[in-house]
Amino acid sequence: MNFGLSDEQAMIVSTVRDFVEREIYPHEDLVERTGEVPAEISAEIKRKVIDLGFYAANFPEEVGGAGLGHVDFALVERELGRGSMALTHFFGRPQNILMACEGEQRDRYLVPAVRGERMDALAMTEPDAGSDVRGMKCSARREGGDWVLNGSKHFISGADHADFFIVFVATGVDDTPHGPKKRITCFLVDRGHPGFDVRHGYQSVSHRGYKNSILEFSDCRLPDSQVLGAVEGGFAVMNEWLYATRITVATMAVGRARRVFDYALNYAAERKQFGQPIGKFQGVSFQLADMVTEIDAADWLTLASAWRLDQGLPANREIASAKLYASEMLARVTDATLQIHGGMGLMADLPIERFWRDARVERIWDGTSEIQRHIISRELLRPLGS
């Protein structure tokens, strides 16, 4: 692995960081205060990203994307992590799983998503089935040549802006020695389709303006043409395309941690107590040393996992390690930064308390820290027959 950035990668980092600083930062206070992203702002961000040529940068050139590799795209996501998720959502990164579209689906969903004409949202989580995907109760049955969906999903990010949804539901069950095992099928469902409703979700302390929604299906009839991938091939589709979401969490955690660290470093150099900058005190200076070391470690761990994907190497354990370490690193860095700022760190006058709140969700979504540890340990023990 080459640890230096190529000229092209350096350009990617510079371009995206400049965009975040110019087009995202100025709107963050408004979003934090109101919990909303005005339509004119979201449309402007999307238009400017398309003009830059970075919209759907994670998709291959043959479908209209920028064709970035995994490492290159990790660098994009790292810089986007510096900004408000509610705003960077419109930078445009459609779900890679749309590459599983075939035939007419490519014209109805894949191509419009890559062009920025339609936005998607991924729907797997349910009230009683978060990390336990096979425990989902939302189901579909065959009836009159169609599929009839019933049930609900919750914590669906980006649903308030989505034109269509990528929905995983149970379509059968197998009896196994370990108990019943659900068979999963993935469907493409358009907003406004009969029997399908999107409603407001829960108020979250993390990432204000980046909302979650509840999806409800009541005898929602869908033809076979809405199946993404093979019938009861939902897990195959997941395993092929959804690994990237964990890298996204890791890279964005690194980017946010670097922004937070800059606040800690500058404050430690400027704030004086007992006649000298607080950064001169070992209790603060050692914290700074630990913080930057952890950030660098998370950065390289994340880029190394993306590099393995570019090389066609197995990367499940490495991606889980990156997601686990980076998300937990971010929690430690934001907490230490708040501590260095003292009482002012908790005041809304500074963004520190926002970073602190936002950091909490990273250890939960896209697989909790416990799930990542399970993946890592399983990958280590399985070759030993354990």
N, C-alpha and C positions, 0 to 999 in steps of 0.2 A: 504494500500500500504506500502510495506517495503522500507524505504528510503535508506537502505544500500545495497551495492552490494554483491552478493554471491561470493564465491571463483571463480566459473566459469565465472561470469560476470567480475570480476576483471581481470581474465586471458584474456578475450576477449579484454578489453580495453587496457591492457598492450601489447598484441600481435599486435593489429592493429596499435596502436600508434608507436610502435617500427618499424613496417613495413613502415609506412608513413615517419618516420624520416630517415630511412636507404635507402628506395627504391624510394621515391617520391621527398623529398626535394632536393637531389643532381641534379635532372634534371630540376628543376623549372626555373632556369635562362635561360637555353637553350630554353625551350618552350616559355618563355616570350619574348625572343629576336627574335626568328624565327617564332613564331606562329604555330609551327608544333611539333608533337610528332613523332620522328623517328620510323619506323616500328620495328627495332630491340629492341628498348626500350619498346614499347607497348607489344611486344611478350614476352619479359623477365618478365615484371610485371605480365602479365596474367599467365605465367607458374609458377611463384613463389607463386602466390595466390592459384592456383590449388594445388600446393604441400603443402601449409599450410592447405588446407581443408576449405578455406573461400570463394571460388568462388560459387556464387549463394547461399549464406548463407541464403537468404530470402525465399528459397524454401524448402518444406517438404522433409524429408529423403526418402519417398517412390518414389520420382522422381529423387533422386540423390543429393538433396541439403543438407545443413547443418542442416536444421530444426530449425533455431532460432526463438524464439517468437518475438513479436513486440518490447518489451523493449530491449531484447538482440540485435536485429538488429538495433534499434535506437542508441545503444551504438557504434556499428560498424560504422554507418553513421556519428555519432558525431566525431569520431576520423578521419575518412576520410575527414571531412570538414576542417581539418587543412591543407590539401595539395591541390595542383593544380587540378582543376576538369578535365583538359585535361588529366592528368596522372592517377588520381584515377578512371577515367572512365573504365580503364582496370582491376580494382579490380574485376569487374564482378558482376553486380546486374541486371539480366534480369528483364523485366517487369512482375510483379506478374500476370498480365492479361493473361499471357500464360497458367495459370492453367485452363483457360476455354477451352483449346484445347481438342478435342475428337478424338478417333479413330486414323487414320493415321496421323493426325495433331500432335499428341504427339511424334511420331517418327521423323517427318520432322522438327518440330519447337521446341517443349517443351524440349525434352531430349537433343538435340544438344546444345540448349541455356544454359541449366543447366551445361552441360559438358564443356562449353567454346569453342565448335566447331563452333558455329554460333552465331553472335551478332544481336540483334534486335534494332529497333528504333520505337518510338511511334509517330504517325502522326495525329494530330487533328487540329492544328492552321492553319488558312487561313488569307490572307490579310484583309478580311472584316469580319472575324469571329474568334476572339480571345477568350475572356471570354464568348461570346455569341455562344455557341456550336451549338445551333439550327439554327443559322444564316448561317451555312456553305453552300457554293455553289458547292463544289466538290460533284458530284453525280454519281449514277450508275443506269442504267435501264436494264430491262430484254430484252434479244434479242437472239433468237435461242437457248434457254436453258442455256445461259450464262449471266453473269453480265458484262456490258460494262461501265467502269469508265472513267469519264472526269472531268478535273478541276485541281487545284493545291493546294499544302500545302506549308507553309513556317515556318521559325523558327524551323525546325526539328533538334533537338539535336542528336548527335551521328550518323547521317545519313551517314557521310563520311566513317564510319567503319562498317555500318550495312550490314548484308547479307540478311535480310528480314525486312519487315515493317508491323506494326500493324496500319492499316489505317481506320479511321472513315469517312464515307461518307453518304450523304442523299440518301435514296432510296424511298422516297415517302413524301407526305404531307397531313396533316389533317386540315380541316377547323374547328376552335374552336371559341368560343365567344370572345377570346382574339386575334384572327387573325390566319393566317396559322401557323401550327406547323410541323416541319420536323420530319420524321421518320428516324432513324439513324441505319446503319448496319456497323459492323466491319469486315474488310477483312485482310487476311494475303497475302502479296504481296512480291514475291522474287525480289531481285535486278536483273536487266537485263531482266525482263519479257517484252515481246513485248508490246509496247504502254506505257511503264513506264520509266521515266528518272529522274535521280538525278543530280542536278547541284548545284554549289557553291551558298551559300546564301550571307548574308551581313557581313560586317566587324563590329564586336562588340568591345566596349571598355572593356567589362567585360569578364573575363575568356578566355584569349588568348589561342589559340590552341584547345579549346573546341568549335568546329565549329557548325554553324547552316546551314542547306541546304534547298533548294527548291525542292519539288517533283512535277512532272508534269505527268498527265495521259491524254493520247490521244487515245480514243477508245481502252482502255486496257481491254481485255476480260479475265474474270475469271470464273471458274466453281463454283458450289455451295460448293464444297469441301474446298474452300478458305474462306468461311464465318466462323468467329470466334464467337461462341455463336449462338443465334437464328437470323434468318433474321428479321431485324427491331427491334432487341433486343440490339442495341448498348448501350443505356442508362442503361439497366440492367447490362451489362458487366462492364460499367464504374463504376457504383455505388457499385458493389461488389468488384472490384479489384483496382481501381485507387486512393482510399483514401490515400494510403501509400505515394504517391508522395509529398503530402503536409508535412507529417511528415519528409520526407527526407530533404526538404528545411529547415525546422525548426532545425533539429538536426545538419545539416552541418553548418548552421549559428552559432549555439552555439560553435561548434568545432573551426570554423574560428575565432570567437570572442575571444575565450580563447587564441589562438595563438597570435592574435593582442594585446590583453591585456598584454601578457608577454613582448612584445616590449615596451609598454608604461610604465609598472612597472619598468623594468630594466633601461630604459632611465631616468626615473624620479629619480632613485636612484644614477645614475652615472653622469648625466649632472649637472654641477655646474654653478651657476650664483650668483653674489654678495657674493661669498665666501661660498656657501652651496648648497647641492643638491636641484634641483628644486622641488623635492618631498616634501621638507620641507615647501614650500609655499602653503598656503591654497587653492589658485586658482587651483593648480595641485592636491594636495592630496584629495580634495573633489571630483574632477573629477574621480580619481582612485576609490574612495569609491562608487560613483554612478555607474561606469562601472561594477565593479565586482558584485554589487547587482543586476543589470539588467541581467547580464550573468547568475547568479545563478537562478534568477526567470524564465528566458527563458528555462533553462535546466530542471528545475522541471516541468514546464508547459508542455514541450514536452514529457518528460518521463511519466508524468501522463496521457497524451492522449494515448500514446502507451500502458500503463498499462490497460486502459479501454478496448482497443481492445483485449488484452490478456484475459480479464475477460468476453468477450462477451457482453460488455455494449455499449450503444449508445455513439458515440464519435465525431460526426460530428462537433458540436460546439467547443468542446475542441481542435480538430485538427486544425480548422480554427483559434482559438485563439492562438495556439502555432505558426502556420505559420505566422500570422500577427505580433505577438509580437517579435518573434525571428528575423524575417527579418528586422523589423524596429529597434530593439535593435542593430543589427549588423551595421546598418548605423550610429547610434549614437556613437558606440564604435570605429569604424574605423575613423570617423571624429574627435573624441576627441583625439585619438592616433596621428593622423596627426598633430593636433593643438599642442599637447605636444612636438612633434619633431620640431615644427617650420618650417622654410624653408627647412630643410633637409627632412622633411616628404614628400615633393613634388618631390624630386629628385629620379631618377631611380636607384641610388646607393643603396637605401634601398627598401625593398618590401612593405613599408607602402602605397605608392601611388597605388600599384597594389591591395592591400587589399581594399583600398578605392574605386577604380574603380569596382572591382569584386562585392562589396557589393550592388551596385546599382540595379543589375538585380533581386536580390532576392525578391524585393517588387513587381515584375512584373510577372515573370513566375510562372507556376503552380497555377494561380489565383492571381490577383492583390490584394493589400491591401484593395481596395474598395470592391472587391468581397468577401474577407474574412469577412469584416465588415457586408456585406449584409447577408452572411450565419449565422453569429452570431446573428444578430438582428432578422432574420427570425425565428431562432430556439427559441428565447426568446418570440417572440410575437405570434407565431402560436398557442401554447397551450391556449392563451387568446382569440383566435378567431379573431386575428387582422393580 
